[in-house]
Amino acid sequence: MLGLIIAVILIVLPLTVSLQDDPCNSYRMLSDDGGRSIKCDLYYSDSHDRFIDEGWRRVQLESTGEDLTMPTMCVPSGFCGSHSNVWLDGSHPTVEDGIVDRMGCLSSHPTVEDDIVDRMGCLSMSSSCCKVKYPIQIKNCTDYMVYNLKRTSGSDQRYCFGDSNDCYLTTRPTTDSSNTQGNRRNRHGFGSDYQKDDMITILGVCLTIAIAALFVLAFCIFCYFRQRKLQYELDTKPTKA
Ligand SMILES: *[C@@H]1O[C@H](CO)[C@@H](O)[C@H](O)[C@H]1NC(C)=O
């Protein structure tokens, strides 16, 4: 009898321990009011993850209960409800992959709306899609993802989650009187073709500068030879006279 009890304990104990160890069963919720979305600019939240409770998190949109995942491409700064955002530099795992190690990248990349100098990545020193790296662990729990998140170091850095248009305004009072949705407003942020758009702009600006430089150079050469010709005519005049 005693042997049976010990046997049961020996079987059940590792099982419960392994269940507790599995982040799919021992995560904490991270409810998002919409501010973390790639579509929501910093005015909708202007928050940060500097004091976030570290550990395994399942992230859901507060209004719908929809599970959210991190974007896997560079998000321009000023979105995800903060000045700089952390996006996932890598892919999401499958269930079979178990717990995987990934890197989160802090983006300070300028937005499409920013001025022309900022948009030229080559000129702006602070522009980067991966200014700082944060280690992130991820597990695919079939119906949802869990992320092991670290605190961000700056109070203007926040983890990006989801792509909802449902941005919740928490800091800036709404002035739009025709807004019947109250604080919730739809906003179309940058699209998935943002990087392409930005590349075209950078190429366009660089090309324009190159052509302008060529014109200046041509004008200088023209002036130089004209000067030399005048000088030559001046020098040769007295001998003619
Ligand atoms: C989770 O894993 C399954 C297969 O194991 C895959 O089909 C699904 O796309 C994964 N979820 C995400 C968000 O990548």
The ligand as a Tripos MOL2 file, in Angstrom:
@<TRIPOS>MOLECULE
LIG
   14    14     1     0     0
SMALL
NO_CHARGES

@<TRIPOS>ATOM
      1 C1          1.9680   27.7960  -34.0900 C.3       1 LIG1
      2 O1          2.3640   26.5360  -34.5780 O.3       1 LIG1
      3 C2          1.5320   25.9840  -35.5740 C.3       1 LIG1
      4 C3          2.0700   24.6410  -35.9920 C.3       1 LIG1
      5 O2          2.7480   23.9720  -35.0140 O.3       1 LIG1
      6 C4          1.4800   26.8990  -36.7640 C.3       1 LIG1
      7 O3          0.5880   26.4030  -37.7340 O.3       1 LIG1
      8 C5          1.0440   28.2790  -36.3360 C.3       1 LIG1
      9 O4          1.1180   29.1510  -37.4260 O.3       1 LIG1
     10 C6          1.9430   28.7890  -35.2300 C.3       1 LIG1
     11 N1          1.4560   30.0830  -34.8070 N.am      1 LIG1
     12 C7          2.0680   31.2220  -35.1960 C.2       1 LIG1
     13 C8          1.4360   32.4940  -34.6970 C.3       1 LIG1
     14 O5          3.0730   31.2620  -35.8690 O.2       1 LIG1
@<TRIPOS>BOND
     1     1     2 1
     2     1    10 1
     3     2     3 1
     4     3     4 1
     5     3     6 1
     6     4     5 1
     7     6     7 1
     8     6     8 1
     9     8     9 1
    10     8    10 1
    11    10    11 1
    12    11    12 1
    13    12    13 1
    14    12    14 2
@<TRIPOS>SUBSTRUCTURE
     1 LIG1         1 GROUP 0 **** ****
